[in-house]
Amino acid sequence: LQIVRQEKPELLAALTLAGFCGLRRCEIHAQKWEDIDLTRGQVRVTRAKRGTAAYRPVKLCSAGLEWLKVA
């Protein structure tokens, strides 16, 4: 992630959500910063893959929180 932050910082938030939260590509592309609550440590998934709850909170681990703060 250090390399991504230096070389392609615009990808850092997406990679953090994929790696630390397990969000799928379609879920990541549908997220907005308003869906990410750093204070509560969660992401509100607003669009999901068929067969998955469309609206659900996803817990952010402490490492994911730290990376999103620098994104």
N, C-alpha and C positions, 0 to 999 in steps of 0.2 A: 504494500500500500504506500510505502514511502516513495517508491519509484513512480507510481501512478500520481501521487500528489505533486511530484516535481515535473513529470513529463506531460500528463493529461489530467489536470486537476478537475476538469468538468466531469470526469468519470468517477471520481472518488465517492460521492454519495451513493451512486447506483451500485458500485461494487461493495460498499459497506452494507447496504440493504440486502444484497444477494448473499454475501458471505456470512454476516453476523445474524441476520434475521431469517434467512432461507426463503426470501420472497422470490417468486418466479419472475421471469422477464416481463410478461404482460402486466404483472402487478406493479413492478418497479416503474415501468413506463407510464402507468396511470397515476402514480403518486404525485402529489404537490407538496411543497414545503409546509402548507397548512395541515397536512395529514400527519406530520411528524411532530410529536410533542416531546421535546427534550426534557422538560420538567418532570413529566410523568414517566418518561422512559418507555414510550410506546409509539407504534406506527398504526394508524387507522387505515387498514386496507379497504379501498373503496371500489375496487374492481378486481375480480378474481377469475381464475380458470373455471370452466364449467364443472359443476359437481363440488365446488368448494364454497364455503360461506362467503358471500360477496362483501359483506361488511363485517370486519372482525378486527379486534385489536391484536397487534403482535408486539410482544415484549422485546425491548432492546436490552442487550447485555451491556455491561459497563464499558467494555472495549468498543462496541458499536457506537455507544453514546459519545465517547471521546473522539472517534473518527468523524462522526457527523458534525461535531462542534467545530472541527477544523475544515470541513468541506465547504 
